[in-house]
């Protein structure tokens, strides 16, 4: 029987490309949302990673899925940071 955590982990199999999700967050940034808050929303907090690691000890098969999710979030954050950096550089050139 699948529980809610199984559904959440299975969603990782069908995630959008990280660049698309980064573009979504970039759109929020361009609409005035706080850069720091967006970065916090994209990243995986340390306490969550710690919980995942405890879960890994009990469920070794889940480790690959959690690592994939973590890698995905890091890719989204890297793409988002690139978009923001380009925007900031271009805004300086426009002035």
Long-range contacts (C-beta under 8 A, 24 or more apart in sequence): 9-62, 9-65, 9-66, 9-69, 12-65, 12-68, 12-69, 12-72, 15-72, 18-72, 18-75, 18-76, 18-79, 19-79, 21-76, 22-76, 22-77, 22-79, 22-80, 22-82, 22-83, 23-79, 23-83, 25-76, 25-80, 26-80, 26-83, 26-84, 26-87, 29-80, 29-83, 29-84, 29-87, 30-87, 35-84, 38-80, 39-77, 39-80, 39-81, 42-73, 42-76, 42-77, 42-80, 43-73, 43-74, 43-77, 44-69, 44-70, 44-73
